[in-house]
Amino acid sequence: MITATQIRVGNILKFNGDLCRVLKVQHVTPGKGNAVVQTDMRNLRSGLKINNRFRSTETVEKVEVFERKMQFLYSDNKIYHFMDPETFDQVEIQEDILEEAIPFLKPEAVLTVSLFEGSPLGVALPSRVTLKVSQCDPPSKGKAGATKEALMENGNKVRVPLFIKEGDEIVVDTESNSYAEKA
């Protein structure tokens, strides 16, 4: 159990009997009254976003999550298959759990998978990934800062500078899905 003031972004909390991932935390101290902690959370089962206000003295149950390095193998419809490279244990993760990570997955990529009681809760992405450009317009000259759309090897679309050509490898920022640099 932790107090509301100890809640941090990324924590997994047991709230109303469900597991919720904390997306945003804001400490609010009104001019009159007691301080509160305003949180935005996502229910990991239903995917619904929850806004809740905790009094600063309230306690909430923080769930301990086990993290394992796992290798992405392949996707089959809406199920993604991961394997522990040391034990060869395999885990299937539903598409709705991975939603923000899907554009950056490529076979054999090693990611950190969060598990609670053997069930996957999500995947931690690195801040940057290297992807190969599979389709884009030919390189051209233009004004500084001009971009074009490029299709990556895994189906993700990224805006890239005009000098990038098919076959180039680029580094993509996973938080903004934007071009960072040429690999």
Phi, psi and omega in degrees: 000139177231159175278161183301328181288348179265000179291134180231156176300134180097343177298148172254121182244149171268112185229121183053038177082356180244159175272134181227138176265131180282124181261326184209140179228135177220125177273123182244124177242097181289161179297331181230130179107185183271156177290148178227162176244114179269126182234146167248127182228158174242124176293123185286340179274309186267339182083000180286146177271135182237132172254128180217147178247124176252139170293148184298339180266353180293151174249150180221151183273119176267129182269131176278127184248136178268131181247135180228141173284124181225151182260131177286128181262297183194169175243146181228102188059246182252022179240131181249134186254128179236153180224139173283119184293343180269314184260348183065017173291141180247146180230137174257132181237130180291151181302321183293338177284327185267359195326309183281345182269341186304316181296348184248002180280138171217148183307141178075004176289136179261123183231164176266120180256130178269129181235141174231117182052041177083352180261134180288138179252335182169182182230135175266121179272148170291162182292334179219144176230152178259125180230153180262137179282121180261337180203132173193169177294156178299155179299146179209168176261146180197189181287155182301136178089356179290145181228167175221164181272138178232142177263126181275170182300334182259009177096354179286143177253133182224141174280127183232160176297160185295338183280350181287139179232167179302139180095342177292149173256132180234158176262127183247132175284120185285338180285322184248358184052047182234158177296131178253311181191167175278137182284000000 
